[in-house]
Amino acid sequence: MKKITLGTSDLQVTPICLGTMTFGEQVAENEAHQILDRSLALGINFLDTAEMYSVPAKAETCGSTERILGNWFANNPGARQKVVLATKVAGPSRGMPWIREGSGMTTQDILNSCDASLKRLKTDVIDLYQIHWPERHVPAFGLMYFDPAKAAIETSLHEQLEAMAKLIKAGKVRYIGLSNETPYGTHEFIRLAEQHGLPRVMTVQNPYCLVNRSFDNAMDETCHRLSVSLLAYSPLGFGSLTGKYDQSGLGDGAPAGRLAKYESMRKQRWARQTTLDAARLYNQLARDNGMTPTQMALAFCYTRWSVASTIIGVTSVAQLEEDVKAWGTELSAEVLAAIDAIRLVHRDPAT
């Protein structure tokens, strides 16, 4: 895998990133360390985590994923220097009061969160520090429409950038990014950075997969013109694009997986019936063309011009190897046209 550059930074990463939000909930620490070992052996040099992980989010597991990574770094001298490490500061609590008090993202909130992440990760610096979701109201996480009545902003984007500048000046963070962001937010962060000499956003980590291509509706142009790299998350649609739920749905007898196992997951966009219906069509298209559903779904992300690095989440070494094996799969013009034809009818059900 040829390494790519994130935004206008000097961060050189592999086009496959290991996401870790299953560590500490679905994946025990010893198994997580085995996955990390194998990931490094396969050549992946990009790790992504967050202060609120693992998922599903709970007070008792908040921060557990970062702690698992920190222990792995401590047990493997030299590993930290071999990887680009990304983590995230959570946005306002959104029903998770254990993350922080209040509903905003003040300078002190961001500084405190970074210090706590550094301690858990057992490192002196975070290579890419991302705002996990906007403090302001945006259509994200299944919300489809912007509501001006909820548009109040408690902490300005300018203040958030100033907080990031303090972290960079202190040597605690190298570069910054966004997540679950909109075209407006991305443009505004860049505008403020350029106007006030503040850190420039290098990446945006947004959902991108066959059942959610909302990024293709304006965010692709925004990121292209502003030199912001897309880190695509949920390329397998929380498992819906692996084919595992094609026969059983999410009812009794459903295979093991986040959507079937956790009630909180079944309330999300990935578990909508419209999402599962569209996923079945994509999964059958893959089989009809000699591919597994996982292979085609990942190849779609791996080969998109707009995707810098695809974040894969796994629960076993076998899953990791399957996902990496899909690298190099080329989709024919006919398959890509068939994918677009399905989207024309079903749009983006997991938006």
N, C-alpha and C positions, 0 to 999 in steps of 0.2 A: 504494500500500500504506500503510495507516494504521499508524503505529508503536505498539508495545506496550511496557509497562513490565515489566522483569524483576523478579520478586519484589516486595519492598518497597523496592527501590533507586530511584534517579532515572535509571537507564539506560533510554533510549528507543531501541528497535531495530526494524528491519523484521522482519516475520514470515517472511522468507526470509533465511537466513544463508549466506554463502559459506564452505564448508569447504575447507581447503587441503592436505589430507594427500597429494594426488597431486603437489603441486609439489615438484620435486627428484628425482622418480623417473619417473613417467609423463609429467610435464609439465616441459619445460625452462624455464629462468628467463625468457627473452624471451617465451615463450608464456604463462607464468604472469602476467607483467606485463600482457599484452594482456587476459587474463581479468579481472584486477583493475581495469583501466581501464574495461572494458565493464560490469563489475558496478557500479562507482560511477556510471557514466552511466545505468544502469537504475534507480538509486535505492536499491540495497542499501547499508546502512550498518553491517552487522554482519559481522565476519570472525572465524573460529575457526581456531586452530592448536594446536600442542603441541610441547613440547621434543623429543619422540621422533620427530616426523615428519621425513622422509616415510615412507610405507608402501608396501611391506612394510618393517618395521623392520630396519635394518642399521647396523653401526657407522659405515660410511663416509658414510651419508646422515643420521645422527642430527643434528638441528638445522638441516638444510638448508632446510626450509620456512620456519622463522623468519628465516633469513638472507635468503631471497628476498623475504619481506615487508619486512624491514628495508631492503633495497636499493630496493624500490619506494617506500617512504616517503621515503627520501633523494632519490630522483629526481623525486618529485612533492610539492614543498612545499605544505603545506596539506592533503594527503590524510589525514594522521594525525588531524587535528582533525575530519575529516568522518566518521570511522568509530568504532564501538565495537569495541575489540580484545579478544578473548578468547584466552587460551592456557592450557596445562595443565602442572602438575608431574606427572611420571610417578610411579606407585606403585612398589612394590618391583620389582626387576629383571625377574622372570618370564622368565629366560633371556636377558636383555639386559644383561650386566654392563658394557657400555660407558656405560650411563646413569649408574650410580653404584655405588660399592662397598657391600657389605652388602645386607641384604634389607629394611631398614626405611625409615621416613621420619622421621628425626630433625629437630629444629628446624634444625640446620645444613644438612641435606640440602635442605630446602625453601628456606631463605634462599639457598643457593648456586645452586640451580636457577633461582630467580627472577632473581638478578643476571645469570646467563648468558643467560636469555631476553631480558631488557631490552637487553643488549649486542647480541645477534643481531638483535633487532627494531629497534634504533636508536631507542628511545623511552625516555622517563623514567618512564612509568607504564603499567601493564596495567589495563584497565578491569574485566575479569572474570578472576580467576585461579582455575582449577579443579583439583581433585585428580583425576587422570586415571582412576585406579582405586583401590579401597580397599587399604590396607596389610594388613588382615585378610583371611582366607579368606572368599570369598563365591561363590555360584553365578553366575558371569559368564563371558563369552567362550566360551560353549558348555558350561560346567559347569552341570548342571541341579540339583544337590543340595548343600545345606549339609552339611559334614562336621565335627561337633564335635571330632573328633580332630585337625583342622588349625586349630582356632580360636584358637591362641595369638596374642596381639597384642604386637608389639615396641614400637610407639610409640602411646601412647594418643591417642584422638581429641582429648582435652583439649590435649595437647601440640601436635598438629597445628593446632588453632585458635589456640593461643598464638603459634605461628610466623606464622600468617596475620595475627594482630593486630599483630605487629612490622612486617610488611611494609606494612600499612595505615598505621600510625603514622609510618613512614618516608616515606610518600607514594609508594611504589613500586607499590601495588595499591589499587584503589578498592573493589572488591567481590569476594566469593568464591563459588565454586560447587563442585559435586560432579559426578562422572561414573561411570557403571557402578555406581550405588549402589542399595541396597536400602531398603525401608521402615524397617527397624531403624536403619540407618546415618543416614538422613535425619533421623529423629526424634531420634536421639541427638546429632547435631551441633547441631540446633536447641535441644534441652534444655540442653546444656552452654553454648551461647552465651548463652541467657537466664539461666541460673543464675550464670554467672561474668562476665557483662558482656563477652563476646567477640564477634567479628564473626558476623553471622547469614548463613547460607547463602541465596543468592538464586535459584540455579538448580540443576537436575540434568540432565546431558546423558546420556541413555540411548538405546539402540536403540528405534526405533518405526517400524514399517511393517507392511504386510499380512501378511508371513510371520513377524513377531515383534511381537506385541501383549502381551507379558508385562507391560508397564507398566500395562495395564488390569486387572491382577490385584493390586490393593491399592496400588500406587505412585500411581495416579491420585488415590485418596482422600487419601493421605498428602500429596501435593503441594498438592492443593486446600485442605485444612484448614490447612496450614502456610504457605500463600502462597509456595510455591516453584515457579518456572516450569520447565516441561519444554522443553529444547532437544532436539528429536528428530533423532537421527543415523541414517544408512543408510536413508532413506525409500524408496530403490529396491532395498533388499536386496542391495547390492554388485552391482547390474546384473541380478539375477534377475528383477526386476519391470519391466524394460524390454522383455522379450520376446526379447532377443538370443540366449538359450540355449534357447528353446523347442523348436527343431527339432534342433539339434546336440548339446545337452547340453554337457558340458565336455570331450568327447573330441576326436579329430582333426577339424579343420575348424571348430572353435568360433570365433566372432567374437572380435576383440580385446577384451580386458577383464581386470580384475584376477583374477577367478576362473579364467579360462582361461590367463592368461599366467604366473602365479606359483604354483609348486607349494605354497608355504607357505599361500597363500590357499585352495587346494583342500582343505586339512585343516580349514578353519574351518566353523562352523555354516552360513554362507551357501551353502556348496557341497554340503551334504548332499543326497542324492537326494530325501529327503522335502521339503526346502525347494524344490528345483526342480520337483517334482511339484505342490506347492501353488501355486507361482508360475505355472505354466502355466494353472491354473484361473482365477486372478485375471486373468491377461493375456488369456485368451479372453473373460472376462466384460467386460473393457474394450472389446475389439473388437466384441463383440455389441451394445454400447450406444453405438457410434459414437465411441469414444475410443481413443487409443493407450494401451498399457499404462503408459507413463511418465506420461501425463496423469492417468489414474485413480489411480495409486499416489500421486502427489504431491498430487492434490486431496484424497485421503483424509487425508493429514497436514495439509495447509493448512487444512482445515475442521474438524478435531477440536477440541472445546472444551478438551481437556486440553493441547494443544500451543501453546506460546507462539511459538516460532520453529523452523522446519524447516531443518536444515543440509543443503545440497546440495553434492555433490562432483562436479566436472566435469573433463574433460580437454581441452576446447576451448570457444571462444566460442560455437560452434553449440549445444553441449550446454547451456551457460549460458542462452542465449536460449530454448531449448526448455523448460527447467525453469521459467523465469520466466513464459513464456507460459501455462503451466498454471495460474498464479494466476488466480483468478476462476471456475474450473470448479466447478460445483455438481453434487453427486451426488444423484440422486433417491432417494426413500425405497425404491424397488424395488431400486436398485443397492446401497444400503447393507444392505438385508435379504439380498440375495444374497451380499454380502461376509461377513456374519455367518454365513450358512448354510455357506459354505466353511470358515470358521474352526471352526464347531461340529464338523466332521468331521476337519479337519486340524490344528486347534489352532495352536500357535506353533512350527513346525518349526525355525526359526532361533534359538530361545532358547538 
